Amino acid sequence: MVDDYIGHGKRRLSELAEAMGRVGVTWHSSIRVSDITEELAGILERGGCNSLLLGVESASRDVQQGVLL
């Protein structure tokens, strides 16, 4: 399973991870760096999440251009 963005709330994430862990499915998703915590990473790992793509956003044109280089 792929969830394109999982950072919509800790309660939802905990429930999803628990359900996925019960059925033994491995999965991955994306999350903003500002939304992840060590506790949340542990919850997701126990629920079968085997990778997270971390997203960084900026309104600064200079930062955006620097990322593309």
N, C-alpha and C positions, 0 to 999 in steps of 0.2 A: 504494500500500500504506500502511496505517496500523498502527503498532505502538503499543499504548496505554501501554506503559512500556518504555523501552529500556535503563534503567540497571542491567542484571543482570550486569555484568561486562565489563571492557575487552576481554578476548579474544573473547567472543561478539560484542560490538559491532564489533570490527575485522573479524571474519570475515563478519558480516552486511553491513557497509558494502562490503567488497571484492566480495562476491557481487552485491550490488545495483548497484554501479558497473559490473561486467562486463556486466550485461544492460541497463544504461542506464535503469533505473527511478528515477523521483523519488518521494520518500516523506517523511513527517513522523512525529514521535512526541512523547512526553512524557518528561521526565527531571527528577529532583529537582535543585535548584540545587547541593546538596552533592555530587552525582555527576558534574557536568560539569567538564571542564578545557579549557584552550585546545587542548591536543594532541588530546583526544577530539573536540572540535568540528571540528577540521580533518579528522580521519579520517571523521567522519560527512558532512561537506560533500563531500569527495572521493568518497564512496560514494553521492551523489545525495540526501542528506537536505537538503531545502530549507527546513525549519522545525522548531523544537523548542518545545514548550510547557514552560515551566519551572514546576515545582511547589515550593511552600514549605509546610512542615508545622510546626505548633506545637501543643503540649499546653496552652498558655496560653489560657484562655477570653477574656481581654482582647484578645490578639492575634487570635484567631479572629473576634471581634466587630468589631475594627478593619478587618479585611480585607473584611468584608461591607458596610461602610458606603460 
